[in-house]
Amino acid sequence: MIAEIHRLGVSLHREVRRAGGELDPDHAARLLLRAQGAVGSAGRQVVLSLAEADARLDVDDRGMLILARAPALDLPLTRVEFVVVDVETTGTRVGAARLIEVGAVRVRDGRCLDTFARLVDPGHPLPTAITRLTGISAAMLQGAPPFARIAVEWLDFLGNGVLVAHNAPFDCSFLNHELIRCGEVPPTNPVLCSVRLARRLLPHLRSHSLDSLAHHLGLRFRQRHRALGDAEVTAQVLLLLLQRASARGLTTLGELQKLLRSPVPKDHGTDGTLEALGC
């Protein structure tokens, strides 16, 4: 039952996106629930209940389903949905290198709400050095879809959440490049870099690489250098950093963004090249 509700929620968000960000609830019910026989007022109520439970959707004054706006700056951090993403690639240069895996975790108020993990066909040979680093082999990518076939699925998962990554410019650059290549418009969601946040909340650490933070915070990787495994640890790092931010009196998204714009404390350690790559 829970899996079916989740499936319907994902499908509803996708239909609203396909309709250009606005969809009549009765039409949505006909699209999603005809097979279940839930049409008319019953179907409308099911659709509205799904929308109410999904932070990515809203209902406007006309009763139309719409895509929710980006989180307001005064929204309490406990109500913000963060989508923590990690990508694995064939190299480090956007354009020359391509994605081979995308992993993400959606979290809110200290809880994991959902996960996303997809292997991606890069469209060119996989370097052996990448296989050694990630454990992803050419055989594992056989039959994997190109990014164009998962682009809408990724955008649906992201919704209007705050996008988080460890060294966000790296991950966002690759994701946006792939979206542009397949004709999709890159999202304008707020972006939070967990490296920058850690530098301000844990300034005494010499390194703020993901490995260093995981060691300092007592976290373990399920699969290091796999997209979902790294995203899961980054999400745990984020939640612990948010606790520290809350202890300093930072309780809203706007206050967190103000912190990220502030100078790094003087006792900030010296980070190495690996951190610049988000490792």
C-alpha positions in Angstrom: 0.0 0.0 0.0 2.8 2.4 0.9 4.6 1.6 -2.3 1.5 2.3 -4.3 0.9 5.6 -2.6 4.6 6.5 -3.4 4.2 5.5 -7.0 1.0 7.6 -7.4 2.8 10.6 -5.8 5.7 10.3 -8.2 3.3 10.0 -11.1 1.2 13.0 -10.0 4.3 15.3 -9.7 5.4 14.1 -13.2 2.0 14.9 -14.8 2.0 18.4 -13.2 5.5 19.0 -14.7 4.4 17.6 -18.1 1.4 20.0 -18.0 3.6 23.0 -17.7 3.4 23.3 -13.9 -0.4 23.5 -13.7 -3.0 20.7 -13.7 -6.7 20.4 -12.9 -7.2 17.8 -10.1 -10.1 16.1 -11.9 -8.0 15.6 -15.0 -5.1 14.3 -12.8 -7.5 11.8 -11.3 -8.6 10.6 -14.7 -4.9 10.2 -15.8 -3.8 8.4 -12.6 -6.7 6.6 -11.1 -8.9 5.4 -14.0 -7.6 1.8 -13.6 -8.5 1.9 -9.9 -12.0 3.1 -10.7 -11.5 6.2 -8.5 -13.0 9.0 -10.7 -15.3 11.9 -9.9 -15.2 13.4 -6.4 -13.5 10.3 -4.9 -10.6 10.5 -7.4 -10.3 14.3 -6.9 -10.0 13.8 -3.1 -7.3 11.2 -3.6 -5.3 13.5 -5.9 -5.6 16.4 -3.5 -4.5 14.2 -0.6 -1.4 13.2 -2.6 -0.6 16.8 -3.4 -1.0 17.8 0.3 1.5 15.1 1.3 4.0 16.2 -1.3 6.1 19.3 -0.6 6.9 19.5 -4.3 3.2 20.3 -5.1 0.7 22.9 -4.1 -2.9 23.9 -4.8 -3.5 27.5 -5.8 -6.5 29.8 -5.1 -8.3 28.4 -8.2 -8.0 24.8 -6.9 -5.4 23.9 -9.6 -2.4 21.6 -8.8 0.8 23.6 -9.3 4.5 23.0 -8.7 5.5 24.4 -5.3 7.7 27.4 -5.3 11.3 27.2 -4.0 11.4 27.1 -0.2 10.9 30.6 1.4 13.9 32.0 3.2 11.9 32.2 6.4 11.0 28.5 6.2 12.2 26.6 9.3 15.0 24.2 8.5 12.9 21.4 10.0 10.4 21.9 7.2 12.9 22.2 4.3 13.3 19.2 2.0 17.0 18.7 1.1 17.9 16.6 -1.9 21.4 15.4 -1.3 23.1 14.2 -4.6 26.3 12.6 -5.7 27.5 11.7 -9.2 30.1 9.4 -10.5 31.7 10.4 -13.8 34.3 9.2 -16.4 36.6 12.1 -15.5 36.7 15.6 -14.0 36.2 17.9 -17.0 32.6 18.8 -17.8 31.9 18.2 -21.4 34.8 15.8 -22.0 33.7 13.5 -19.2 30.2 12.0 -18.8 28.0 10.8 -16.0 28.0 7.1 -15.1 25.9 7.1 -12.0 23.5 9.5 -10.1 22.6 8.9 -6.4 20.4 11.0 -4.2 18.7 11.1 -0.8 15.7 13.3 0.1 15.7 14.3 3.8 13.5 16.5 6.0 13.6 17.1 9.7 16.3 14.5 10.3 14.5 11.7 8.3 15.3 10.0 5.0 12.1 10.3 2.9 13.3 8.6 -0.4 16.3 7.6 -2.4 17.3 7.7 -6.1 20.0 5.6 -7.7 20.6 5.1 -11.4 23.5 3.8 -13.5 24.0 5.8 -16.7 25.4 4.9 -20.1 28.1 7.5 -20.7 28.2 6.9 -24.5 31.9 6.3 -24.6 34.4 3.8 -23.1 34.8 3.7 -19.4 38.4 4.4 -18.2 40.0 1.6 -16.2 41.0 4.2 -13.5 37.4 5.0 -12.9 36.5 1.3 -12.6 39.3 0.9 -10.0 38.0 3.9 -8.1 34.3 3.3 -8.2 34.0 -0.5 -8.8 31.7 0.3 -11.7 32.6 -1.8 -14.7 31.7 -1.6 -18.4 29.6 -4.7 -17.9 27.6 -3.0 -15.2 26.8 -0.2 -17.7 25.6 -2.5 -20.5 21.9 -1.9 -20.8 22.0 1.2 -18.6 20.0 4.1 -20.0 21.6 7.3 -21.3 21.0 10.3 -19.1 18.3 11.6 -21.5 16.1 8.7 -20.5 16.3 9.4 -16.8 16.4 13.2 -17.0 12.7 13.7 -16.2 12.9 11.1 -13.5 15.7 13.0 -11.9 13.9 16.3 -12.1 10.8 14.7 -10.6 12.8 13.4 -7.7 14.5 16.8 -7.1 11.2 18.7 -7.2 11.5 22.0 -5.4 14.0 20.7 -2.8 17.2 22.4 -1.8 19.9 20.7 -3.8 22.9 19.6 -1.6 26.2 18.1 -2.7 29.7 17.8 -1.3 31.5 20.3 -3.5 28.3 21.3 -5.2 29.8 23.1 -8.2 31.2 19.8 -9.4 28.0 17.7 -9.2 25.7 20.5 -10.4 27.9 21.3 -13.4 27.8 17.7 -14.6 24.0 17.4 -14.0 23.2 20.7 -15.7 25.4 19.9 -18.7 23.7 16.6 -19.2 20.2 18.2 -18.8 21.2 20.8 -21.5 22.5 18.1 -23.8 19.1 16.3 -23.8 17.1 19.5 -24.2 15.9 19.9 -20.6 16.2 23.2 -18.7 18.5 23.0 -15.6 16.6 23.6 -12.4 16.9 26.9 -10.4 16.5 25.2 -7.0 18.6 26.7 -4.1 21.9 25.0 -3.9 23.8 24.2 -0.7 27.5 23.0 -0.7 28.2 20.8 2.3 32.0 21.5 2.0 31.3 25.3 2.5 28.9 24.6 5.3 31.4 22.3 7.1 34.2 24.9 6.8 32.0 27.4 8.7 30.6 25.0 11.3 33.7 22.8 11.8 36.5 25.4 11.2 39.1 23.6 13.3 39.3 20.6 11.0 42.4 20.5 8.8 40.4 18.9 5.9 36.7 19.0 5.1 36.8 16.2 2.5 33.9 13.7 2.7 36.3 11.1 4.1 37.6 13.4 6.8 34.2 14.6 7.9 32.9 11.0 8.0 35.9 10.0 10.2 35.5 13.0 12.5 31.7 12.5 12.8 31.9 8.7 13.2 30.1 7.8 10.0 30.6 4.8 7.8 30.2 4.4 4.1 28.0 1.6 2.8 29.8 1.9 -0.6 32.5 4.6 -1.0 32.8 6.2 -4.5 29.3 4.9 -5.5 26.8 7.6 -6.0 24.1 6.5 -3.5 26.6 5.4 -0.9 28.4 8.8 -1.0 25.0 10.7 -1.1 23.9 8.8 2.0 27.0 9.8 4.0 26.7 13.4 2.7 23.1 13.4 3.9 24.2 12.2 7.4 26.9 14.9 7.4 24.3 17.5 6.5 21.9 16.5 9.2 24.7 16.7 11.8 25.8 20.1 10.5 22.2 21.3 10.7 22.1 20.3 14.4 25.2 22.4 14.9 23.6 25.3 13.0 20.5 25.0 15.2 22.7 25.1 18.4 24.1 28.4 17.1 20.5 29.8 16.8 20.2 29.3 13.0 16.7 28.0 12.4 15.7 29.1 8.9 16.9 28.6 5.4 17.7 32.3 5.0 19.9 32.2 8.1 21.7 29.2 6.8 22.3 30.9 3.4 23.6 34.0 5.2 26.1 31.8 7.1 27.3 30.4 3.8 28.0 33.9 2.6 30.0 34.8 5.7 33.9 34.6 5.8 35.5 31.3 6.8 36.7 31.5 10.4 40.4 32.2 10.8 41.2 28.9 12.4 40.0 27.1 9.2 42.4 24.3 8.3 44.2 23.8 5.0 42.2 21.6 2.6 44.0 19.6 -0.1 43.3 18.9 -3.8 41.0 16.0 -3.1 38.6 18.2 -1.3 38.5 20.5 -4.3 37.1 17.5 -6.2 34.6 16.7 -3.4 36.4 13.5 -2.4 
